[in-house]
Amino acid sequence: MTFFATLAGLLVLLYLGVPMFAAMTLLSLGVLWATEGTVATLGEFVFGKLDSYLLVAVPLFMLMAHFMVRGRVVDDLFHTAHTMLRHIRGGIGVATVAACTVFAAISGSSVATALTIGKVAIPQMLRYGYSRKGAFGVVAGGGTLGILIPPSAPMVLYAYVTEASVGALFAAGVVPGLMMAAMFAAYCMATEGRPVATDEAGASRQLERASFREMATAIRKSFWALTLPPFVLGGIYFGIFTPTEAAGTGALWALAIAVFVYRQMTVTALWDGISDATRTTAMLFMIIIGASLYGYMLTKLNAPQELTQLIVDMGLGRTGFLLAMAVLLFLLGLILESFSIILLTTPAILPVLDALAIDKVWYGVLLTLNLELALISPPVALNLVVIKAITGAPLSEVNMAAIPYMAMLALGIVLIIAAPDIALWLPRVAGY
C-alpha cells in the first residue's frame, strides 16, 4: 500500500532525528526524482500553495494571542472566573476550565492556552488545597480547548486544505467545545472538594461565595478582554469580516486593549510578541511546504485512490472508517504535532470523505478532537511538556494527571460520531 509505505519511510526519517518539514521535503523530492526523473516544476508548485489569502489569518490569530499574553490580560480573566466560582466543589478547577474556555476564544492555540492559564492557575490551585494531580490535569485538559473553540489556527489550516468554510468550521466547534468544557468542569466537581484558604496561623477555612460587589468588580476589570471573542467571531458570523480580516482586526483590537486599557505593553513586550508569532509562522509555513510536496507525491503515486479503494473493499462504512482514522490519528499524535498531522493525512483521505459522503465540516471537528487528544498523549504531548516547564514536576506525574482528560476526549469523539448534530446544528442554524 503506497500511502503506508511512504508513511513508514517518513517515520524512519523522523526517528533518525530529521526535522518534520525536512523529512517530508526530502522524502517527496527523492520519490519524485526516482519516479518522474525531474523536480524542476516544484518551485512554482510550492509558491502556488503558499499564495493563499486564507493562510494570512494564521499568523494574525497567533499575533492576537501574543498581544493578550504580553499585555497581562489573562490574570484578570482567571481572577474573574475564580471570583464567580470559588465557593463550589472543585471551584478553582472549574474556574480554570472557564478561563481556558474564554482564552481559547481569543488565542486559537492549545499550547498558548495551557501555558498562559497554567502560569496563573496552577499556583492558585495548589494554594487553595487542590491536589497536584488535579491541578496538572485540569490545565492539560482545559488547554486543549484552544484549538476546538474558535478561532482555531488548525481549523483555518484544515479549511485551507479541504476548501471547507472557515465560518462553518468555527461555528461547528462551539457546541463540542462547550460540551468538553462541561465534562472537564463536572470532573473537577466530582473529584475535588471545596477550596480552602490557610491563614498565617495555619488554620484552614472554606472559601465563601463572593459578594455581588466583588463579582461586579471582577467582571468590570475583565470587561475589555471579554469583548474580544464576540468582536472576532461576531464579525465572522454576521458577515462583517472575512476570517482573515477578523484575525487582523482582532490583533489590532488586542493590541489596543493591552496598550490603552491594561497599559502593560512595553516596546520590548511588543517586539517579543511579534518575534514569537513570526517564528511560529515561519515554522508552520515550512511544514506546509513539506506537506504540500508530500501530498503532491502521493497524488502522483495514486495513493489517495488506492486508499479509497482499500476502504471500499474492506467494507468499513462511515463509522468504521472514522474509528479507524481515530486510531491512526492517535498513533500519529504520539510523535507529531497538530499541523503536521492535518497536512499529512487530510489530502490523502479527501477522496474517501467524498466516497463515503462524510461532511467535511463534521470531519473537521472530529479531526480537531483527535488533535486535542494528541496534545496530551505522550511522548510528544506538547501541553504536558508545557506544564512540566511551568511547575518543574516530573513528566511521569504530569502524564498520569492527563489520563482522565484523555478518556473524556475519547468519549467526546465517540459522542460526535454517534450524534453528528452536536457539531452540525449551529452551522445549520447560522446558515452555512
Residue pairs with C-beta under 8 A, 6 or more apart in sequence:
1 306
1 307
1 310
2 298
2 301
2 302
2 303
2 306
3 298
3 303
3 304
3 306
3 307
3 348
6 27
6 31
6 294
6 297
6 298
6 301
6 303
7 344
9 27
10 23
10 24
10 27
10 294
10 344
11 335
13 23
13 26
13 27
14 20
14 23
14 335
14 336
18 26
20 287
20 290
20 336
20 337
20 340
21 283
21 286
21 287
21 289
21 290
22 290
23 290
24 287
24 290
24 291
24 293
24 294
24 344
25 289
25 290
25 293
25 294
27 294
27 297
28 290
28 293
28 294
28 296
28 297
29 39
29 42
29 293
31 297
31 301
32 39
32 42
32 293
32 296
32 297
32 300
33 39
35 300
35 301
36 300
42 293
42 296
45 292
45 293
45 296
46 289
46 292
46 293
49 288
49 289
49 292
50 285
50 288
50 289
52 160
53 244
54 156
54 159
54 160
54 166
54 243
54 244
55 156
55 157
55 160
55 285
55 288
56 244
56 247
56 248
57 156
57 166
57 243
57 244
57 246
57 247
58 153
58 156
58 157
58 247
58 281
58 284
59 277
59 278
59 280
59 281
60 244
60 247
60 248
60 250
60 251
61 107
61 108
61 109
61 151
61 153
61 156
61 247
61 250
61 251
62 108
62 109
62 153
62 277
62 280
62 281
63 251
63 273
63 274
63 277
64 106
64 107
64 108
64 228
64 232
64 247
64 250
64 251
64 253
64 254
65 106
65 107
65 108
65 109
65 112
65 254
66 112
66 272
66 273
66 274
66 276
66 277
67 251
67 254
67 255
67 257
67 258
67 265
67 270
67 273
68 74
68 103
68 106
68 107
68 225
68 228
68 254
68 257
68 258
69 107
69 112
69 116
69 273
70 258
70 264
70 265
70 269
70 270
70 272
70 273
71 254
71 255
71 257
71 258
71 259
71 262
71 264
71 265
71 269
72 258
72 262
72 264
73 222
73 224
73 225
73 254
73 257
73 258
73 262
74 99
74 103
74 116
74 117
74 120
74 225
75 120
76 218
76 221
76 222
76 225
77 99
77 102
77 103
77 222
77 225
77 226
78 95
78 96
78 99
78 117
78 120
78 121
78 124
79 218
79 221
79 222
80 218
80 219
80 221
80 222
81 94
81 95
81 96
81 98
81 99
81 102
82 91
82 92
82 95
82 124
83 210
83 214
83 215
83 218
84 95
84 98
84 210
84 215
84 218
85 91
85 92
85 94
85 95
85 98
86 92
86 95
86 128
86 195
86 207
86 209
86 210
87 194
87 195
87 206
87 207
87 208
87 209
87 210
88 94
88 189
88 194
89 189
89 190
89 192
89 193
89 194
90 134
90 185
90 188
90 189
90 190
90 191
90 192
90 193
91 194
91 195
91 207
92 121
92 124
92 125
92 128
92 130
92 195
93 125
93 130
93 134
93 135
93 138
93 185
93 188
93 189
93 192
94 185
94 188
94 189
95 121
96 117
96 121
96 125
96 138
96 139
96 142
96 188
97 138
97 141
97 142
97 181
97 184
97 185
97 188
98 181
98 185
99 117
99 120
99 121
99 142
100 113
100 114
100 117
100 139
100 142
100 143
100 145
100 146
100 181
101 142
101 145
101 149
101 177
101 178
101 181
102 225
102 226
102 229
103 112
103 113
103 116
103 117
103 146
104 110
104 113
104 145
104 146
104 147
104 148
104 149
104 177
105 149
105 150
105 151
105 228
105 229
105 233
106 225
106 228
106 229
106 254
107 113
107 116
107 146
108 146
108 147
108 150
108 151
108 152
108 153
108 156
109 146
109 147
109 153
110 143
110 144
110 145
110 146
110 147
110 338
110 372
110 375
110 382
110 383
111 143
111 146
111 375
111 382
111 383
111 386
112 146
113 142
113 143
113 144
113 145
113 146
114 139
114 140
114 142
114 143
114 144
114 146
114 383
114 386
114 387
115 143
115 386
115 390
117 139
117 142
117 143
118 139
118 143
118 386
118 387
118 390
118 391
119 390
121 135
121 138
121 139
122 135
122 136
122 139
122 387
122 390
122 391
125 134
125 135
125 138
126 132
126 135
128 195
128 196
128 197
128 207
129 193
129 195
129 196
129 198
129 204
130 192
130 195
131 192
132 393
132 397
132 401
133 397
133 400
133 401
134 188
134 191
134 192
134 401
135 401
136 387
136 391
136 393
136 397
136 398
136 401
136 402
137 401
137 402
137 403
137 404
137 405
138 184
138 188
138 405
139 383
139 387
140 376
140 383
140 384
140 387
140 398
140 401
140 402
140 405
141 184
141 376
141 402
141 404
141 405
141 408
141 409
142 181
142 184
143 375
143 383
143 386
144 180
144 372
144 373
144 375
144 376
144 383
144 405
144 409
145 177
145 180
145 181
145 372
146 152
147 153
147 154
147 155
147 338
147 368
147 371
147 372
147 375
148 173
148 176
148 177
148 180
148 365
148 368
148 369
148 372
149 173
149 174
149 177
149 178
149 181
150 169
150 170
150 171
150 173
150 174
150 177
150 233
151 170
151 232
151 233
151 243
151 246
151 247
151 250
152 169
152 170
152 173
152 368
154 338
154 339
154 342
154 368
154 371
155 166
155 169
155 170
155 173
155 364
155 368
156 166
156 243
157 284
157 288
157 339
157 342
157 343
158 164
158 169
158 342
158 346
158 364
158 367
158 368
159 165
159 166
159 169
159 364
161 342
161 343
161 346
161 347
162 346
162 350
162 360
162 364
164 360
164 361
164 364
165 361
165 432
166 236
166 243
167 236
167 237
167 243
167 427
167 430
167 432
168 361
168 427
168 430
168 432
169 361
169 364
169 365
170 233
170 236
170 237
170 243
171 237
171 426
171 427
171 430
171 432
172 361
172 362
172 364
172 365
172 423
172 424
172 426
172 427
173 365
173 368
173 423
174 426
175 422
175 423
175 425
175 426
176 365
176 369
176 412
176 416
176 422
176 423
179 412
179 415
179 422
180 369
180 372
180 408
180 409
180 412
183 408
183 411
183 412
184 405
184 408
187 404
187 405
187 408
191 404
194 206
194 207
195 206
195 207
196 204
196 205
196 206
196 207
197 204
197 205
197 206
197 207
198 204
199 205
210 218
219 226
224 257
224 261
224 262
225 257
227 253
227 257
228 250
228 253
228 254
228 257
231 249
231 250
231 253
232 241
232 246
232 247
232 249
232 250
232 253
233 246
234 240
235 241
235 245
235 246
235 249
236 242
236 243
236 246
237 430
241 249
255 265
255 270
258 264
258 265
259 265
284 339
287 339
287 340
287 343
288 339
288 343
290 343
291 340
291 343
291 344
291 347
292 343
294 343
294 344
295 343
295 347
295 348
298 304
298 347
298 348
299 347
303 348
304 347
304 348
304 349
304 350
304 351
304 352
305 351
307 348
307 349
307 351
307 352
308 351
308 352
308 355
311 321
311 352
311 355
311 356
312 355
314 320
316 324
317 356
318 356
318 357
318 358
319 417
321 352
321 356
321 358
322 358
322 363
322 366
322 417
323 417
325 345
325 349
325 366
325 370
326 366
326 370
326 413
328 345
329 341
329 345
329 367
329 370
329 371
329 373
329 374
330 370
330 373
330 374
330 377
332 341
332 344
332 345
332 374
333 341
333 370
333 371
333 373
333 374
333 375
333 377
333 380
334 374
334 377
334 378
334 379
334 380
335 379
335 380
336 344
336 374
336 380
337 374
337 380
337 382
338 371
338 374
338 375
341 371
341 374
342 367
342 371
346 367
352 358
353 360
353 363
359 420
359 424
361 423
361 424
361 427
361 432
362 416
362 420
362 423
362 424
365 416
365 423
366 413
366 416
366 417
366 423
369 409
369 412
369 413
369 416
370 413
372 409
373 406
373 409
373 410
373 413
374 380
374 381
375 381
375 382
375 383
376 383
376 384
376 402
376 405
376 406
376 409
377 402
377 406
378 384
378 395
378 399
381 399
381 402
383 402
384 395
384 398
384 399
384 402
385 395
387 393
387 398
388 394
388 395
388 398
391 398
415 422
416 422
416 423
